[in-house]
Every structure is written in structure tokens, then in C-alpha cells.
Amino acid sequence: NGCVVLIADIIGDGEGWAWTDRSRYETVRKSILIPDEKGERNELKCRIQAAIDTLSAQPGVDAGQIAALGFCMGGHPILELARMNVPSVKVLITYHGVFDGVDRLSHVSNSDNKSSRPNVLVCTGEDDPFVGKEDLALATAMFNDIGCNCRVMKFEKTRHGFTNPAQDYN
């Protein structure tokens, strides 16, 4: 009834090693998220574009009406998707999204067509130890600088992973 979901594995962990081999996880994470000398994350962009292309090619998908959700590390693809300025992407949402390293990204000009920029919602816990206040401020500024309508919802007395009820036991 109007919604098709694609879950993209940005890390590329088909076997679940990211939960047990943290050294491998950190190596792969860095190779995807750390920008090159020009401040670009080309591998991340390629993976995001592959996900958008795959979703858009599916039967029943309105390729001109795409939304993206990112959880935790998924804050990075949400920010990158906004920077990519894909006109078919209308809404971006991140829950407890991590934005470490955003200060090393290249500045994206806001001279592009602002009417095609997506609306962005950032939902974060006020006490999240993995989402630095400076990183969040820089990411929010970048969203706004490139012409996105960005709104931040901070939840009081809330830590990381608040969308997962099992986090109450951590």
C-alpha cells in the first residue's frame, strides 16, 4: 500500500562478523567513512547510489518519492545522501545517528537547486555518549548550509540506541 523498504548493508557484513570481530569492523568502517584528502567519501557514495538504484528499479516503487532512514552509523549515509543531492530523495531521518568526522568533509555549495533538497529529521538522545554535541552541531549546520530543512529532536535523559527496547538492559 505505497511503501517499499530496502535495507542496505553499508558495511557489507552478510555473515554477522561486525558483532564479533570489532577489529575488522573498525577497519571496514574507516575505509568507508573516513574522507579522502579532498574531503569526499567516494566508497560510501557508491554504496548509497547502488542502494538508491536498486530500490528505484523495483516494481511498485515510485522512484521520484524516496525516503531514507539511518540508525546509529546510518547517520553517515543520511548526511552523505543529503550532500549528494539526489532529487528523488524527499525525506531523510536519522535515529541516534553518529556523525563523527563530519569536520573533515568538504564543503558542499548551496548554490544547487534548493527545491530538490530533502527535509531532514535528526532524532537523538540528549545523553548519547556516541553522538558528540560538536559533531551534531556540525552535521546540522551542514544539512542547513546545503539547503535542507533540518529539524533536530533531542530526547531528555536518553542515551544511544533508544529505538531498541533491549537497550534498557545495557
Stockholm file with secondary structure:
# STOCKHOLM 1.0

chainA/1-170         NGCVVLIADIIGDGEGWAWTDRSRYETVRKSILIPDEKGERNELKCRIQAAIDTLSAQPGVDAGQIAALGFCMGGHPILELARMNVPSVKVLITYHGVFDGVDRLSHVSNSDNKSSRPNVLVCTGEDDPFVGKEDLALATAMFNDIGCNCRVMKFEKTRHGFTNPAQDYN
#=GR chainA/1-170 SS CCCCCCCCCSSCCSSCGGGTCHHHHHHHHHHHHSCCTTSCCHHHHHHHHHHHHHHHTSTTCCTTSEEEEEEGGGHHHHHHHHHHTCTTEEEEEEESCCCTTGGGSCCCCTTSCGGGCCEEEEEEETTCTTSCHHHHHHHHHHHHHTTCEEEEEEETTCCTTTTSGGGGGC
#=GC SS_cons         CCCCCCCCCSSCCSSCGGGTCHHHHHHHHHHHHSCCTTSCCHHHHHHHHHHHHHHHTSTTCCTTSEEEEEEGGGHHHHHHHHHHTCTTEEEEEEESCCCTTGGGSCCCCTTSCGGGCCEEEEEEETTCTTSCHHHHHHHHHHHHHTTCEEEEEEETTCCTTTTSGGGGGC
//
